[in-house]
């Protein structure tokens, strides 16, 4: 398994476009591909035609899921095309990022 991360703090630098196209190329070559969107703006879903109002569960719920109970992947992963799946983000991710429970504790 290979993992690619496309990261840049500057907006408008092409991160989403690069991620979508890179994932599409791997999927077209028969590689099982999961695109994980960790941007609360949810542009990967928009770029792939996934209606935001139909995203019931997203990466936020996946991150907050209790590990003992497990996570039903079919409820959070969208089948975009053959060998191409998306774990979408929503604006709810911004709330997770801002949550005091989500922040690491300081060692002070």
Buried (B, 14 or more C-beta within 10 A) or exposed (E): EEEEEEEEEEEEEEBBEEBBEBBBEBBEEEEEBBBBBBBBBBBBBBBBEBEEEEBEBBBBBBEEBEEEEEBEEEEBBBEBEEBBBBBBBBEBBBEBEEEEEEEEEEEE
